[in-house]
Amino acid sequence: MAILLFLILLLTAILINMSQKRKELERRVERLEKINGVVHYELDTVGPINNEEQ
């Protein structure tokens, strides 16, 4: 039982760590995009984007 609890806690810690790293990487990407003047679009955008329609 103790081993199962340990594995659950270990998995939780790993998932939290990965989530924090992902958030940090997203912040870095946004900062670099601002520096480079890149317009960021969400990943779920489908098809070409027309800026004229907006």
PQR file with spaces between the fields and no chain letter, atoms N, CA, C, O and H, PARSE charges and radii, in Angstrom:
ATOM       1  N    MET     1       0.829   -1.199    0.000 -0.4000 1.5000
ATOM       2  CA   MET     1       0.000    0.000    0.000 -0.0000 2.0000
ATOM       3  C    MET     1       0.874    1.265    0.000  0.5500 1.7000
ATOM       4  O    MET     1       0.568    2.255   -0.664 -0.5500 1.4000
ATOM       5  N    ALA     2       1.958    1.196    0.759 -0.4000 1.5000
ATOM       6  CA   ALA     2       2.854    2.349    0.829 -0.0000 2.0000
ATOM       7  C    ALA     2       3.503    2.616   -0.525  0.5500 1.7000
ATOM       8  O    ALA     2       3.718    3.767   -0.904 -0.5500 1.4000
ATOM       9  H    ALA     2       2.207    0.391    1.298  0.4000 1.0000
ATOM      10  N    ILE     3       3.812    1.546   -1.245 -0.4000 1.5000
ATOM      11  CA   ILE     3       4.426    1.714   -2.567 -0.0000 2.0000
ATOM      12  C    ILE     3       3.451    2.395   -3.522  0.5500 1.7000
ATOM      13  O    ILE     3       3.846    3.265   -4.298 -0.5500 1.4000
ATOM      14  H    ILE     3       3.637    0.611   -0.937  0.4000 1.0000
ATOM      15  N    LEU     4       2.186    2.006   -3.468 -0.4000 1.5000
ATOM      16  CA   LEU     4       1.173    2.619   -4.327 -0.0000 2.0000
ATOM      17  C    LEU     4       1.023    4.103   -4.014  0.5500 1.7000
ATOM      18  O    LEU     4       0.946    4.927   -4.926 -0.5500 1.4000
ATOM      19  H    LEU     4       1.865    1.299   -2.838  0.4000 1.0000
ATOM      20  N    LEU     5       0.982    4.444   -2.740 -0.4000 1.5000
ATOM      21  CA   LEU     5       0.882    5.846   -2.333 -0.0000 2.0000
ATOM      22  C    LEU     5       2.107    6.626   -2.809  0.5500 1.7000
ATOM      23  O    LEU     5       1.983    7.751   -3.292 -0.5500 1.4000
ATOM      24  H    LEU     5       1.045    3.775   -1.999  0.4000 1.0000
ATOM      25  N    PHE     6       3.283    6.027   -2.670 -0.4000 1.5000
ATOM      26  CA   PHE     6       4.508    6.672   -3.128 -0.0000 2.0000
ATOM      27  C    PHE     6       4.463    6.929   -4.630  0.5500 1.7000
ATOM      28  O    PHE     6       4.835    8.009   -5.088 -0.5500 1.4000
ATOM      29  H    PHE     6       3.383    5.113   -2.277  0.4000 1.0000
ATOM      30  N    LEU     7       4.009    5.942   -5.397 -0.4000 1.5000
ATOM      31  CA   LEU     7       3.938    6.106   -6.852 -0.0000 2.0000
ATOM      32  C    LEU     7       2.945    7.193   -7.245  0.5500 1.7000
ATOM      33  O    LEU     7       3.202    7.957   -8.175 -0.5500 1.4000
ATOM      34  H    LEU     7       3.706    5.065   -5.025  0.4000 1.0000
ATOM      35  N    ILE     8       1.817    7.270   -6.551 -0.4000 1.5000
ATOM      36  CA   ILE     8       0.826    8.311   -6.838 -0.0000 2.0000
ATOM      37  C    ILE     8       1.417    9.686   -6.545  0.5500 1.7000
ATOM      38  O    ILE     8       1.262   10.611   -7.342 -0.5500 1.4000
ATOM      39  H    ILE     8       1.608    6.648   -5.795  0.4000 1.0000
ATOM      40  N    LEU     9       2.087    9.823   -5.413 -0.4000 1.5000
ATOM      41  CA   LEU     9       2.706   11.109   -5.073 -0.0000 2.0000
ATOM      42  C    LEU     9       3.812   11.474   -6.060  0.5500 1.7000
ATOM      43  O    LEU     9       3.955   12.639   -6.433 -0.5500 1.4000
ATOM      44  H    LEU     9       2.212    9.071   -4.766  0.4000 1.0000
ATOM      45  N    LEU    10       4.583   10.496   -6.476 -0.4000 1.5000
ATOM      46  CA   LEU    10       5.649   10.741   -7.447 -0.0000 2.0000
ATOM      47  C    LEU    10       5.072   11.203   -8.783  0.5500 1.7000
ATOM      48  O    LEU    10       5.564   12.160   -9.380 -0.5500 1.4000
ATOM      49  H    LEU    10       4.467    9.550   -6.173  0.4000 1.0000
ATOM      50  N    LEU    11       4.041   10.528   -9.242 -0.4000 1.5000
ATOM      51  CA   LEU    11       3.403   10.916  -10.497 -0.0000 2.0000
ATOM      52  C    LEU    11       2.822   12.324  -10.406  0.5500 1.7000
ATOM      53  O    LEU    11       2.944   13.111  -11.344 -0.5500 1.4000
ATOM      54  H    LEU    11       3.642    9.750   -8.757  0.4000 1.0000
ATOM      55  N    THR    12       2.194   12.638   -9.284 -0.4000 1.5000
ATOM      56  CA   THR    12       1.637   13.977   -9.088 -0.0000 2.0000
ATOM      57  C    THR    12       2.739   15.035   -9.134  0.5500 1.7000
ATOM      58  O    THR    12       2.577   16.078   -9.767 -0.5500 1.4000
ATOM      59  H    THR    12       2.095   11.998   -8.521  0.4000 1.0000
ATOM      60  N    ALA    13       3.847   14.764   -8.470 -0.4000 1.5000
ATOM      61  CA   ALA    13       4.960   15.716   -8.465 -0.0000 2.0000
ATOM      62  C    ALA    13       5.522   15.912   -9.869  0.5500 1.7000
ATOM      63  O    ALA    13       5.852   17.033  -10.254 -0.5500 1.4000
ATOM      64  H    ALA    13       3.978   13.916   -7.956  0.4000 1.0000
ATOM      65  N    ILE    14       5.631   14.840  -10.625 -0.4000 1.5000
ATOM      66  CA   ILE    14       6.142   14.934  -11.997 -0.0000 2.0000
ATOM      67  C    ILE    14       5.200   15.759  -12.866  0.5500 1.7000
ATOM      68  O    ILE    14       5.649   16.603  -13.642 -0.5500 1.4000
ATOM      69  H    ILE    14       5.363   13.929  -10.312  0.4000 1.0000
ATOM      70  N    LEU    15       3.896   15.520  -12.739 -0.4000 1.5000
ATOM      71  CA   LEU    15       2.927   16.264  -13.548 -0.0000 2.0000
ATOM      72  C    LEU    15       2.926   17.746  -13.196  0.5500 1.7000
ATOM      73  O    LEU    15       2.830   18.593  -14.084 -0.5500 1.4000
ATOM      74  H    LEU    15       3.532   14.835  -12.109  0.4000 1.0000
ATOM      75  N    ILE    16       3.033   18.065  -11.912 -0.4000 1.5000
ATOM      76  CA   ILE    16       3.084   19.471  -11.497 -0.0000 2.0000
ATOM      77  C    ILE    16       4.343   20.135  -12.047  0.5500 1.7000
ATOM      78  O    ILE    16       4.289   21.269  -12.524 -0.5500 1.4000
ATOM      79  H    ILE    16       3.111   17.377  -11.190  0.4000 1.0000
ATOM      80  N    ASN    17       5.463   19.442  -11.983 -0.4000 1.5000
ATOM      81  CA   ASN    17       6.723   19.980  -12.494 -0.0000 2.0000
ATOM      82  C    ASN    17       6.640   20.233  -13.997  0.5500 1.7000
ATOM      83  O    ASN    17       7.095   21.271  -14.478 -0.5500 1.4000
ATOM      84  H    ASN    17       5.507   18.521  -11.596  0.4000 1.0000
ATOM      85  N    MET    18       6.067   19.295  -14.734 -0.4000 1.5000
ATOM      86  CA   MET    18       5.927   19.461  -16.184 -0.0000 2.0000
ATOM      87  C    MET    18       5.018   20.639  -16.506  0.5500 1.7000
ATOM      88  O    MET    18       5.279   21.385  -17.449 -0.5500 1.4000
ATOM      89  H    MET    18       5.698   18.452  -14.344  0.4000 1.0000
ATOM      90  N    SER    19       3.955   20.811  -15.730 -0.4000 1.5000
ATOM      91  CA   SER    19       3.035   21.919  -15.950 -0.0000 2.0000
ATOM      92  C    SER    19       3.741   23.257  -15.728  0.5500 1.7000
ATOM      93  O    SER    19       3.558   24.198  -16.500 -0.5500 1.4000
ATOM      94  H    SER    19       3.743   20.204  -14.964  0.4000 1.0000
ATOM      95  N    GLN    20       4.543   23.333  -14.676 -0.4000 1.5000
ATOM      96  CA   GLN    20       5.273   24.570  -14.401 -0.0000 2.0000
ATOM      97  C    GLN    20       6.283   24.874  -15.503  0.5500 1.7000
ATOM      98  O    GLN    20       6.438   26.028  -15.902 -0.5500 1.4000
ATOM      99  H    GLN    20       4.692   22.569  -14.049  0.4000 1.0000
ATOM     100  N    LYS    21       6.965   23.854  -15.993 -0.4000 1.5000
ATOM     101  CA   LYS    21       7.932   24.063  -17.079 -0.0000 2.0000
ATOM     102  C    LYS    21       7.225   24.538  -18.341  0.5500 1.7000
ATOM     103  O    LYS    21       7.734   25.406  -19.051 -0.5500 1.4000
ATOM     104  H    LYS    21       6.840   22.916  -15.669  0.4000 1.0000
ATOM     105  N    ARG    22       6.048   23.969  -18.626 -0.4000 1.5000
ATOM     106  CA   ARG    22       5.303   24.374  -19.817 -0.0000 2.0000
ATOM     107  C    ARG    22       4.881   25.835  -19.715  0.5500 1.7000
ATOM     108  O    ARG    22       4.986   26.582  -20.688 -0.5500 1.4000
ATOM     109  H    ARG    22       5.634   23.264  -18.050  0.4000 1.0000
ATOM     110  N    LYS    23       4.404   26.245  -18.540 -0.4000 1.5000
ATOM     111  CA   LYS    23       3.998   27.639  -18.364 -0.0000 2.0000
ATOM     112  C    LYS    23       5.188   28.575  -18.555  0.5500 1.7000
ATOM     113  O    LYS    23       5.060   29.629  -19.178 -0.5500 1.4000
ATOM     114  H    LYS    23       4.318   25.638  -17.750  0.4000 1.0000
ATOM     115  N    GLU    24       6.339   28.190  -18.021 -0.4000 1.5000
ATOM     116  CA   GLU    24       7.536   29.012  -18.176 -0.0000 2.0000
ATOM     117  C    GLU    24       7.941   29.108  -19.646  0.5500 1.7000
ATOM     118  O    GLU    24       8.309   30.186  -20.114 -0.5500 1.4000
ATOM     119  H    GLU    24       6.443   27.334  -17.515  0.4000 1.0000
ATOM     120  N    LEU    25       7.877   28.003  -20.374 -0.4000 1.5000
ATOM     121  CA   LEU    25       8.208   28.034  -21.799 -0.0000 2.0000
ATOM     122  C    LEU    25       7.232   28.905  -22.578  0.5500 1.7000
ATOM     123  O    LEU    25       7.636   29.628  -23.488 -0.5500 1.4000
ATOM     124  H    LEU    25       7.578   27.128  -19.994  0.4000 1.0000
ATOM     125  N    GLU    26       5.940   28.842  -22.226 -0.4000 1.5000
ATOM     126  CA   GLU    26       4.954   29.688  -22.902 -0.0000 2.0000
ATOM     127  C    GLU    26       5.256   31.160  -22.661  0.5500 1.7000
ATOM     128  O    GLU    26       5.130   31.977  -23.573 -0.5500 1.4000
ATOM     129  H    GLU    26       5.611   28.255  -21.486  0.4000 1.0000
ATOM     130  N    ARG    27       5.658   31.505  -21.428 -0.4000 1.5000
ATOM     131  CA   ARG    27       6.010   32.897  -21.134 -0.0000 2.0000
ATOM     132  C    ARG    27       7.224   33.334  -21.948  0.5500 1.7000
ATOM     133  O    ARG    27       7.258   34.448  -22.472 -0.5500 1.4000
ATOM     134  H    ARG    27       5.760   30.841  -20.688  0.4000 1.0000
ATOM     135  N    ARG    28       8.217   32.457  -22.052 -0.4000 1.5000
ATOM     136  CA   ARG    28       9.415   32.787  -22.840 -0.0000 2.0000
ATOM     137  C    ARG    28       9.066   33.003  -24.303  0.5500 1.7000
ATOM     138  O    ARG    28       9.554   33.945  -24.929 -0.5500 1.4000
ATOM     139  H    ARG    28       8.189   31.552  -21.626  0.4000 1.0000
ATOM     140  N    VAL    29       8.221   32.131  -24.852 -0.4000 1.5000
ATOM     141  CA   VAL    29       7.829   32.250  -26.259 -0.0000 2.0000
ATOM     142  C    VAL    29       7.095   33.562  -26.487  0.5500 1.7000
ATOM     143  O    VAL    29       7.365   34.262  -27.462 -0.5500 1.4000
ATOM     144  H    VAL    29       7.826   31.366  -24.344  0.4000 1.0000
ATOM     145  N    GLU    30       6.160   33.905  -25.588 -0.4000 1.5000
ATOM     146  CA   GLU    30       5.421   35.158  -25.747 -0.0000 2.0000
ATOM     147  C    GLU    30       6.363   36.354  -25.693  0.5500 1.7000
ATOM     148  O    GLU    30       6.212   37.305  -26.461 -0.5500 1.4000
ATOM     149  H    GLU    30       5.941   33.336  -24.795  0.4000 1.0000
ATOM     150  N    ARG    31       7.338   36.307  -24.783 -0.4000 1.5000
ATOM     151  CA   ARG    31       8.292   37.414  -24.670 -0.0000 2.0000
ATOM     152  C    ARG    31       9.132   37.537  -25.943  0.5500 1.7000
ATOM     153  O    ARG    31       9.355   38.640  -26.440 -0.5500 1.4000
ATOM     154  H    ARG    31       7.461   35.535  -24.159  0.4000 1.0000
ATOM     155  N    LEU    32       9.594   36.401  -26.465 -0.4000 1.5000
ATOM     156  CA   LEU    32      10.386   36.434  -27.697 -0.0000 2.0000
ATOM     157  C    LEU    32       9.552   36.892  -28.886  0.5500 1.7000
ATOM     158  O    LEU    32      10.052   37.598  -29.762 -0.5500 1.4000
ATOM     159  H    LEU    32       9.412   35.505  -26.060  0.4000 1.0000
ATOM     160  N    GLU    33       8.282   36.492  -28.920 -0.4000 1.5000
ATOM     161  CA   GLU    33       7.420   36.934  -30.015 -0.0000 2.0000
ATOM     162  C    GLU    33       7.212   38.440  -29.963  0.5500 1.7000
ATOM     163  O    GLU    33       7.164   39.092  -31.006 -0.5500 1.4000
ATOM     164  H    GLU    33       7.876   35.919  -28.208  0.4000 1.0000
ATOM     165  N    LYS    34       7.088   39.001  -28.762 -0.4000 1.5000
ATOM     166  CA   LYS    34       6.948   40.455  -28.643 -0.0000 2.0000
ATOM     167  C    LYS    34       8.209   41.147  -29.141  0.5500 1.7000
ATOM     168  O    LYS    34       8.140   42.153  -29.847 -0.5500 1.4000
ATOM     169  H    LYS    34       7.127   38.471  -27.915  0.4000 1.0000
ATOM     170  N    ILE    35       9.363   40.597  -28.767 -0.4000 1.5000
ATOM     171  CA   ILE    35      10.637   41.195  -29.191 -0.0000 2.0000
ATOM     172  C    ILE    35      10.765   41.143  -30.710  0.5500 1.7000
ATOM     173  O    ILE    35      11.213   42.109  -31.328 -0.5500 1.4000
ATOM     174  H    ILE    35       9.420   39.780  -28.194  0.4000 1.0000
ATOM     175  N    ASN    36      10.378   40.029  -31.312 -0.4000 1.5000
ATOM     176  CA   ASN    36      10.533   39.845  -32.755 -0.0000 2.0000
ATOM     177  C    ASN    36       9.354   40.364  -33.559  0.5500 1.7000
ATOM     178  O    ASN    36       9.387   40.337  -34.789 -0.5500 1.4000
ATOM     179  H    ASN    36      10.014   39.245  -30.810  0.4000 1.0000
ATOM     180  N    GLY    37       8.318   40.834  -32.888 -0.4000 1.5000
ATOM     181  CA   GLY    37       7.161   41.369  -33.581 -0.0000 2.0000
ATOM     182  C    GLY    37       6.312   40.314  -34.251  0.5500 1.7000
ATOM     183  O    GLY    37       5.644   40.602  -35.243 -0.5500 1.4000
ATOM     184  H    GLY    37       8.292   40.855  -31.889  0.4000 1.0000
ATOM     185  N    VAL    38       6.321   39.095  -33.732 -0.4000 1.5000
ATOM     186  CA   VAL    38       5.538   38.004  -34.311 -0.0000 2.0000
ATOM     187  C    VAL    38       4.148   38.020  -33.697  0.5500 1.7000
ATOM     188  O    VAL    38       3.999   38.134  -32.480 -0.5500 1.4000
ATOM     189  H    VAL    38       6.863   38.861  -32.925  0.4000 1.0000
ATOM     190  N    VAL    39       3.123   37.904  -34.550 -0.4000 1.5000
ATOM     191  CA   VAL    39       1.753   37.821  -34.058 -0.0000 2.0000
ATOM     192  C    VAL    39       1.481   36.376  -33.686  0.5500 1.7000
ATOM     193  O    VAL    39       1.680   35.470  -34.496 -0.5500 1.4000
ATOM     194  H    VAL    39       3.244   37.811  -35.539  0.4000 1.0000
ATOM     195  N    HIS    40       1.025   36.161  -32.459 -0.4000 1.5000
ATOM     196  CA   HIS    40       0.791   34.793  -31.964 -0.0000 2.0000
ATOM     197  C    HIS    40      -0.659   34.407  -32.183  0.5500 1.7000
ATOM     198  O    HIS    40      -1.575   35.130  -31.791 -0.5500 1.4000
ATOM     199  H    HIS    40       0.864   36.897  -31.801  0.4000 1.0000
ATOM     200  N    TYR    41      -0.855   33.268  -32.807 -0.4000 1.5000
ATOM     201  CA   TYR    41      -2.195   32.722  -32.989 -0.0000 2.0000
ATOM     202  C    TYR    41      -2.319   31.443  -32.179  0.5500 1.7000
ATOM     203  O    TYR    41      -1.333   30.740  -31.962 -0.5500 1.4000
ATOM     204  H    TYR    41      -0.111   32.680  -33.125  0.4000 1.0000
ATOM     205  N    GLU    42      -3.538   31.142  -31.729 -0.4000 1.5000
ATOM     206  CA   GLU    42      -3.766   29.908  -30.977 -0.0000 2.0000
ATOM     207  C    GLU    42      -3.522   28.708  -31.884  0.5500 1.7000
ATOM     208  O    GLU    42      -3.678   28.799  -33.101 -0.5500 1.4000
ATOM     209  H    GLU    42      -4.339   31.714  -31.905  0.4000 1.0000
ATOM     210  N    LEU    43      -3.139   27.591  -31.288 -0.4000 1.5000
ATOM     211  CA   LEU    43      -2.817   26.395  -32.057 -0.0000 2.0000
ATOM     212  C    LEU    43      -4.047   25.759  -32.690  0.5500 1.7000
ATOM     213  O    LEU    43      -3.924   25.000  -33.652 -0.5500 1.4000
ATOM     214  H    LEU    43      -3.012   27.517  -30.298  0.4000 1.0000
ATOM     215  N    ASP    44      -5.236   26.061  -32.161 -0.4000 1.5000
ATOM     216  CA   ASP    44      -6.432   25.420  -32.694 -0.0000 2.0000
ATOM     217  C    ASP    44      -7.054   26.214  -33.840  0.5500 1.7000
ATOM     218  O    ASP    44      -8.175   25.918  -34.252 -0.5500 1.4000
ATOM     219  H    ASP    44      -5.336   26.678  -31.380  0.4000 1.0000
ATOM     220  N    THR    45      -6.348   27.215  -34.360 -0.4000 1.5000
ATOM     221  CA   THR    45      -6.850   27.981  -35.493 -0.0000 2.0000
ATOM     222  C    THR    45      -6.811   27.111  -36.746  0.5500 1.7000
ATOM     223  O    THR    45      -5.813   26.448  -37.029 -0.5500 1.4000
ATOM     224  H    THR    45      -5.437   27.456  -34.025  0.4000 1.0000
ATOM     225  N    VAL    46      -7.907   27.126  -37.484 -0.4000 1.5000
ATOM     226  CA   VAL    46      -7.998   26.300  -38.686 -0.0000 2.0000
ATOM     227  C    VAL    46      -8.065   27.211  -39.904  0.5500 1.7000
ATOM     228  O    VAL    46      -8.827   28.178  -39.928 -0.5500 1.4000
ATOM     229  H    VAL    46      -8.718   27.664  -37.254  0.4000 1.0000
ATOM     230  N    GLY    47      -7.265   26.895  -40.906 -0.4000 1.5000
ATOM     231  CA   GLY    47      -7.321   27.630  -42.162 -0.0000 2.0000
ATOM     232  C    GLY    47      -6.535   28.926  -42.104  0.5500 1.7000
ATOM     233  O    GLY    47      -6.001   29.305  -41.062 -0.5500 1.4000
ATOM     234  H    GLY    47      -6.646   26.110  -40.885  0.4000 1.0000
ATOM     235  N    PRO    48      -6.476   29.598  -43.247 -0.5600 1.5000
ATOM     236  CA   PRO    48      -5.748   30.865  -43.308  0.2800 2.0000
ATOM     237  C    PRO    48      -6.474   31.953  -42.524  0.5500 1.7000
ATOM     238  O    PRO    48      -7.697   31.933  -42.390 -0.5500 1.4000
ATOM     239  N    ILE    49      -5.710   32.885  -42.019 -0.4000 1.5000
ATOM     240  CA   ILE    49      -6.286   33.973  -41.232 -0.0000 2.0000
ATOM     241  C    ILE    49      -6.257   35.234  -42.081  0.5500 1.7000
ATOM     242  O    ILE    49      -5.200   35.643  -42.561 -0.5500 1.4000
ATOM     243  H    ILE    49      -4.716   32.901  -42.127  0.4000 1.0000
ATOM     244  N    ASN    50      -7.415   35.845  -42.263 -0.4000 1.5000
ATOM     245  CA   ASN    50      -7.524   37.097  -42.998 -0.0000 2.0000
ATOM     246  C    ASN    50      -7.570   38.240  -42.004  0.5500 1.7000
ATOM     247  O    ASN    50      -8.530   38.364  -41.243 -0.5500 1.4000
ATOM     248  H    ASN    50      -8.273   35.513  -41.872  0.4000 1.0000
ATOM     249  N    ASN    51      -6.554   39.067  -42.003 -0.4000 1.5000
ATOM     250  CA   ASN    51      -6.561   40.229  -41.122 -0.0000 2.0000
ATOM     251  C    ASN    51      -7.481   41.312  -41.657  0.5500 1.7000
ATOM     252  O    ASN    51      -7.884   42.202  -40.908 -0.5500 1.4000
ATOM     253  H    ASN    51      -5.775   38.966  -42.621  0.4000 1.0000
ATOM     254  N    GLU    52      -7.822   41.254  -42.941 -0.4000 1.5000
ATOM     255  CA   GLU    52      -8.673   42.270  -43.549 -0.0000 2.0000
ATOM     256  C    GLU    52     -10.097   42.206  -43.014  0.5500 1.7000
ATOM     257  O    GLU    52     -10.779   43.228  -42.941 -0.5500 1.4000
ATOM     258  H    GLU    52      -7.495   40.530  -43.550  0.4000 1.0000
ATOM     259  N    GLU    53     -10.554   41.002  -42.637 -0.4000 1.5000
ATOM     260  CA   GLU    53     -11.927   40.850  -42.168 -0.0000 2.0000
ATOM     261  C    GLU    53     -12.118   41.391  -40.763  0.5500 1.7000
ATOM     262  O    GLU    53     -13.237   41.707  -40.360 -0.5500 1.4000
ATOM     263  H    GLU    53     -10.000   40.171  -42.696  0.4000 1.0000
ATOM     264  N    GLN    54     -11.030   41.499  -40.022 -0.4000 1.5000
ATOM     265  CA   GLN    54     -11.165   41.916  -38.619 -0.0000 2.0000
ATOM     266  C    GLN    54     -11.267   43.412  -38.499  0.5500 1.7000
ATOM     267  O    GLN    54     -11.385   43.935  -37.391 -0.5500 1.4000
ATOM     268  H    GLN    54     -10.120   41.243  -40.350  0.4000 1.0000
